[in-house]
């Protein structure tokens, strides 16, 4: 019965990996699904799929770059964050580095020491300015 449940389960985004408090990883970490970090990573954190979620607890530390679609940060990051979709900065987030995001939610108490850069949908940049034929603009 246990084997059947394991076989029925899809190997995609519903699986969560946990790096426990006290664990230190030196090197890049690639993941799919969800990754919850209570320990420390000294290297780059990379997501392998478009709906992957990285969660950094208040005890967690990343010393390196984070490149993920979705991130929830409540610990310390010493490096740049690139969140392709959504970035959530919880009250105990401490970031020393640049933050790039499409959607940002930032709680009171979160700190960012670096540049914050919004990257919207590319289509909005490519739309031409509207043409107003026969309209004269008069200052108020």
Secondary structure, 3 states (H helix, E strand, C coil): CHHHHHHHCCCCCCCEEEECCCCEEECCEEECCEEEECCEEECCEEECCCCCEEEECCCCEECCCEEEEEEEECCEEECCEEEEEEEEECCCCEEECCEEEEEEEECCCCEEECCEEECCCHHHHHCCCCCCCCCCCCCC
